[in-house]
């Protein structure tokens, strides 16, 4: 990894607060996204269930990627 990829460390930065903030924002935008999908599709259809699963998986992968960048892959083991 080059120095440009490592980034800058900011003193006083509380990583746990950042993770908490990201989790809260993730939940908020996930809820908004799912509500928007429900406005268009009937939640009882197979199409909605498939789209909901893909959206949830995508948000989870995004959050997992951020945590991995912050903490490395030690949390997965």
C-alpha positions as CSV (number, residue, x, y, z in Angstrom):
1,X,0.0,0.0,0.0
2,X,1.5,3.4,-0.9
3,X,1.5,6.3,1.4
4,X,-1.3,8.0,-0.5
5,X,-3.5,5.0,0.2
6,X,-2.9,5.0,3.9
7,X,-4.4,8.4,4.4
8,X,-4.0,10.9,7.3
9,X,-4.3,10.2,11.0
10,X,-6.1,13.0,12.8
11,X,-5.3,13.3,16.5
12,X,-8.3,13.1,18.8
13,X,-10.4,11.2,16.3
14,X,-12.7,8.7,18.0
15,X,-13.0,5.8,15.7
16,X,-15.8,4.2,17.7
17,X,-17.8,7.3,17.4
18,X,-17.3,7.3,13.7
19,X,-18.4,3.7,13.5
20,X,-21.5,4.5,15.6
21,X,-22.2,7.5,13.3
22,X,-21.9,5.4,10.2
23,X,-24.1,2.7,11.6
24,X,-26.8,5.3,12.4
25,X,-26.6,6.9,9.0
26,X,-26.6,3.5,7.4
27,X,-29.9,2.6,9.2
28,X,-31.5,5.9,8.3
29,X,-30.7,5.6,4.6
30,X,-31.6,2.0,4.5
31,X,-35.0,2.7,6.0
32,X,-35.6,5.5,3.5
33,X,-34.5,3.3,0.6
34,X,-36.8,0.4,1.6
35,X,-39.7,2.8,2.2
36,X,-39.2,4.2,-1.3
37,X,-39.2,0.7,-2.8
38,X,-42.4,-0.2,-0.9
39,X,-44.0,2.9,-2.4
40,X,-43.5,1.3,-5.8
41,X,-43.7,-2.4,-5.2
42,X,-46.1,-4.5,-3.1
43,X,-44.1,-5.9,-0.1
44,X,-45.8,-9.3,-0.6
45,X,-44.4,-9.9,-4.1
46,X,-41.3,-12.0,-4.8
47,X,-39.9,-9.1,-6.8
48,X,-39.9,-6.9,-3.7
49,X,-38.4,-9.6,-1.5
50,X,-35.5,-10.1,-4.0
51,X,-34.9,-6.4,-4.3
52,X,-35.1,-5.9,-0.5
53,X,-32.5,-8.7,0.0
54,X,-30.1,-7.2,-2.6
55,X,-30.4,-3.7,-1.0
56,X,-29.8,-5.1,2.5
57,X,-26.8,-7.1,1.3
58,X,-25.4,-4.1,-0.5
59,X,-25.7,-1.8,2.6
60,X,-24.2,-4.6,4.8
61,X,-21.2,-5.0,2.4
62,X,-20.7,-1.2,2.3
63,X,-20.7,-1.0,6.1
64,X,-18.4,-4.1,6.4
65,X,-16.0,-2.5,3.9
66,X,-15.8,0.7,6.0
67,X,-15.2,-1.2,9.2
68,X,-12.5,-3.2,7.5
69,X,-10.8,0.0,6.3
70,X,-10.8,1.3,9.9
71,X,-9.8,-1.8,11.8
72,X,-8.4,-4.2,9.2
73,X,-9.6,-7.7,8.7
74,X,-8.9,-8.9,12.3
75,X,-12.6,-8.5,13.2
76,X,-13.6,-11.1,10.6
77,X,-11.3,-13.9,12.1
